[in-house]
Amino acid sequence: MEGIKLLTRSGEGYYEEKRSRFLGLLTPVSSEEEAQRLLTARRKEHPEARHHCYAYVIGARHELTRFSDDGEPSGTGGRPILDVLQGSELHNALVMVTRYFGGTLLGTGGLSRAYSAAAADALAHCGAGILQQGAVWDLNLHYSDYARAERSLLQQDIPRIGESFTDTVNLSVFLLPNQEEGFVSLMADLSAGRAGVTKREEAYALREPDQPSVQLIKNPFEKKN
């Protein structure tokens, strides 16, 4: 699963052409059923809209890919949206573009550009991260060792996911498999063996570029019984 890109937050987009308004929404989905529920909710939210074109990709290898022109000329709505979505390299994502007709026909080229632009604007306003498989580790420290440990975590680019301060310092961090051995050795060295280091559980995390924290999630591609 190395390198799989997933949404961390939804994004909204907007495009207007000849008084036709195109409202884009990019949001995470984990199944086709969820995608259809969101589409139904979108139609109820915008009952006066003329069209609700969409595209979605689901699965670690985009095993499920769907798109719809929803009454627009063939290839002018869903396909341009799908092209934007696939170009983003996102997985488990749905883009819906709702059109309010402005009274002037745009032609096939104008429609394609409009739906693509609304989808791209939604993409520009979302958040995305890379899925990582690793584990949560708990670190128990004396206060005298805390500053050195904190510097080491920053230098090693190890994200903290929790902390508490009692008679000792208790930190929780997320480690990739290739970081574990070095982390245990490093904490032992800087604390002269005083640090308590325990592997709590295997985990999946989403990490946005240049962000010090991660978002723990369930395996999004685990098969449901």
N, C-alpha and C positions, 0 to 999 in steps of 0.2 A: 504493500500500500504506500510505499515511499513516494512522495511527490504528489499525492492526490489533493486537489484544490477544492475546498468547500466554502460555502458562505458562512460567515459569522454573524451577519446582520443583513436584513433586506435593504433594497434600494428602490427609490422611486424616480421616474424620469418623466420628461414632458417635451412635446414638440408640437408646434402649430404651423399649419400651412393653409393659406386661403380660408381661414376661419374654421377649418377642421382641427380639432384638438385631439392629440394622441397622448394618453396617460399610460406610462409604463410602470410595471411593478415586477421586480426580481426578488424571488423569495425561495428559501430552501424547501425541498420536499423529499420524503423518504420512500414514497410508493405512488403508483398510478392512482390509487384510490384517494390519497391525500391531494394529489394534483387536481383531480376532478372535483373534490369538495371545495377547494380554493377557487376554482373556476366558477362553480355554482354561486359561491358567496360573492364573487366579483360581479357577476351579472345582476344579483340582487342589489348590490351596492350602487350600481350604475344602470338602473332600468331604462333610462332614456337614451343610452348609448346605442349607436348603430351596429357596431361590431366589437367583438372581443377575440382578437387573434392571439395565438399563444404558441409556445414551444417549450418542451421540457426534456431533460436528459436525466436518467436515473441509473445508478449502478457504477461499480468501480471501473468498468470498461464501457460505459454508456450502453449497457445491454438493452435498455429501453429508451427509445427516442421517438417522440411524437410532436407533431405540429399541426396547426389548423389555420386556414384563411377565414373561417367563420363567415362565409358569404361574400368576401371580397374576391376579385378576379384571381384565378388560380396562380399561385406563386408570388403574390404581392404582399402577403401578410405573414403567414406562418414561416415560410422559408427564409425571408430576410431576418426574422427574429431568431430562428434557429442558427443561422450563420453567425450572428453576434454571440449567441450563447456558446456555440462550439468554439468560436475563436477565443473566448475567455478561458477555456480549459477547465471550467467549473464542472463539478459532478453534483448530482442530486439537487437540481435547480430548475425552477419554473419561471418563465417570463411571460407575463400577460400584458398586452397593449390594448387598451380600450379606446375606441374612436367615437368622438362626437362629430357628426357630419356638419360641415359648415355651409353647405348649399352649393359648393362648386366641385365638380369632378376633378380629380387630380391626375388621372391617367395611371397606367400601370407603373411607369417609372417613378412618378411622384409618390404613389402609394408605397412602393418598395423602399424608397428613401425615407419616407416618414416613419414607417414601422421600424426600420433599422435604426433611425435616429433616436426614437423614443426608447427602444431597447438599450441602445448604447448609453443613453443618459442615465437610465436606471442602473446599469452596470457601473457607471462612474460614481454613483452615490451609495454603493453597497460596501460591505466589509467582507474580506475573504482571507482564509488562512490555509496552511498546509496541514493535512492530517498526519499525525505522528503516532507511532505505536511505541509505548515504553512502560514506565512504572512510576508509581508514587512512592517516594522514600521519606521517612521521618528522621529528623535529625535533632538530637537533644544535646544542648551545649551549656557549659558554664558561661556566665556573663563575661568572664575574662577572655574567652575565646571567640566571642560573638563578632567583634569587629573584623578579625582576621577571616573568619568564615564568610562574612558578608562580602568582603572584597574578593574572595576566591570565587564565590558564586557569580559575581558580576564578571570577573575575568574569564570564567569558563562558560559564560552565557547560559547558566542553569536557571530556569525560571522558578520562582517561589510561588506556591499556590495556597499557602497558609502559614500563620505564625501566631504564637501566644507567648506571653511572658509571665512566668510564675516565679518559683524559686530558681528555675533554670529557664533557658530559652529553648522553645520548641518550634522547629521549622519543618514545613512540608515542601518538597521540591519534586519536579517532574524530570526524570532522567530517561534518555535514550539508552538502548542496550549497550552501545559502545562507550557510554559514559560511566557505567556503574562501577566497574573495577577501579578506575582512576579516582572516582568520587570517594569511595570508601577509604582508599589509601591516603588521599589528600586530607580528609577530615581527621583521620588518625594522626597524621603528621603534625598538622597545625595545632592540634589540641593536646599533643603528647599522650594520646590514647584515651583522653577523658571523654571524648564525644561518643554518644550512643547513636548508631546508624542502623536503621531497620527498614527493610523493604516491606511496604504495606500491601500493595496490590498492583497487578498489571492494569494498564489504563491506556486510553486513547485521548489525544489532545489535539486541539486546533491552535495553531500559532500564527498570528498575523506578522508580516514583515516588520522588522524594527520595533517590535513590541516586547517588553520584558516578561509579560505574563502569558499564560496559556489558558485555554478554555477546555476543561475536561468534558468529554462526551462519551456516550455509548458508541460501540462499533456501528457505524451507519450502514454497513453492508452485511451485517449478520443476518442470516436467513431466519425468518420468523416461522415458527411451527403453526 
